[in-house]
């Protein structure tokens, strides 16, 4: 789905912290936590493919601060190019083109 999503945002954490947090949150052992992590795509690969990375290795406040910055970024108004590439922009193009064709046909008759 990353081909149709822009930007791609990944929340990344270092492997050691990821294991510790998972074990603490779910009350599971290291082997079970590692098994769960191994069943997912590697975070480092996701990080390499992302447009924006939130580093979740620090405190919760650090992560919240990064999230707020990303939210500002992705909430900014679209450029004309981004707008035209969006669903709304594509719909506008199709509607305007159809209206233009209909008007041209009416004027030619």
C-alpha positions as CSV (number, residue, x, y, z in Angstrom):
1,X,0.0,0.0,0.0
2,X,3.0,2.3,0.3
3,X,2.8,3.1,-3.4
4,X,-0.6,4.7,-2.9
5,X,0.2,6.4,0.4
6,X,2.2,9.6,0.7
7,X,3.9,10.1,3.0
8,X,4.7,6.8,4.6
9,X,5.2,7.2,8.3
10,X,6.9,4.6,10.5
11,X,7.3,4.5,14.2
12,X,10.7,2.9,14.8
13,X,12.3,1.6,18.0
14,X,15.7,-0.1,18.5
15,X,15.4,-3.9,18.8
16,X,16.5,-4.1,22.4
17,X,13.9,-1.6,23.5
18,X,11.3,-3.3,21.3
19,X,11.8,-6.6,23.1
20,X,11.9,-5.1,26.6
21,X,8.6,-3.1,26.0
22,X,6.8,-6.1,24.5
23,X,7.8,-8.4,27.4
24,X,6.8,-5.7,29.9
25,X,3.5,-4.9,28.2
26,X,2.3,-8.5,27.5
27,X,4.1,-10.3,30.4
28,X,5.7,-12.7,28.0
29,X,9.2,-14.2,27.9
30,X,12.0,-13.1,25.6
31,X,11.6,-16.1,23.3
32,X,7.8,-15.4,22.8
33,X,8.4,-11.7,22.3
34,X,11.2,-12.4,19.7
35,X,8.9,-14.8,17.9
36,X,6.2,-12.2,17.6
37,X,8.7,-9.6,16.3
38,X,10.1,-12.1,13.8
39,X,6.6,-12.8,12.4
40,X,6.4,-9.1,11.3
41,X,8.3,-7.2,8.6
42,X,11.6,-5.9,10.1
43,X,11.4,-2.4,11.5
44,X,14.7,-1.5,9.9
45,X,13.3,-2.4,6.5
46,X,10.2,-0.4,7.2
47,X,12.4,2.5,8.3
48,X,14.4,2.4,5.1
49,X,11.2,2.6,3.0
50,X,9.6,5.4,5.1
51,X,9.3,9.0,4.1
52,X,9.0,10.1,7.8
53,X,10.4,8.1,10.8
54,X,9.3,8.7,14.4
55,X,12.0,7.4,16.7
56,X,10.2,5.7,19.7
57,X,13.4,4.8,21.5
58,X,13.2,7.7,23.9
59,X,10.6,8.8,26.4
60,X,6.9,9.0,25.7
61,X,7.2,12.8,25.8
62,X,9.9,12.7,23.1
63,X,7.7,10.5,20.9
64,X,4.6,12.7,21.4
65,X,6.7,15.7,20.4
66,X,7.9,14.0,17.2
67,X,4.3,13.0,16.5
68,X,3.1,16.6,16.8
69,X,5.8,17.7,14.3
70,X,4.8,15.0,11.9
71,X,1.1,15.9,12.3
72,X,1.9,19.5,11.4
73,X,3.8,18.2,8.3
74,X,1.1,16.0,7.0
75,X,-1.7,18.5,7.8
76,X,-0.2,21.2,5.7
77,X,-2.2,22.3,2.6
78,X,-1.5,20.3,-0.5
79,X,0.6,21.8,-3.4
80,X,-1.2,22.0,-6.8
81,X,0.7,18.9,-7.9
82,X,-0.3,16.9,-4.8
83,X,-3.9,18.1,-5.2
84,X,-4.1,17.0,-8.8
85,X,-2.6,13.6,-7.9
86,X,-5.2,13.1,-5.1
87,X,-8.6,11.4,-5.6
88,X,-10.4,14.8,-5.3
89,X,-8.0,16.3,-7.9
90,X,-8.5,13.4,-10.3
91,X,-12.3,13.7,-9.9
92,X,-12.1,17.4,-10.6
93,X,-10.1,16.8,-13.8
94,X,-12.5,14.1,-15.0
95,X,-15.6,16.4,-14.3
96,X,-14.0,19.4,-15.9
97,X,-12.9,17.4,-18.9
98,X,-16.4,15.8,-19.3
99,X,-18.0,19.3,-19.0
100,X,-15.6,20.7,-21.6
101,X,-16.3,17.9,-24.0
102,X,-20.1,18.3,-23.6
103,X,-19.9,22.1,-24.1
104,X,-17.7,21.7,-27.2
105,X,-20.1,19.1,-28.7
106,X,-23.0,21.4,-28.0
107,X,-21.2,24.4,-29.7
108,X,-20.2,22.3,-32.7
109,X,-23.8,21.2,-33.4
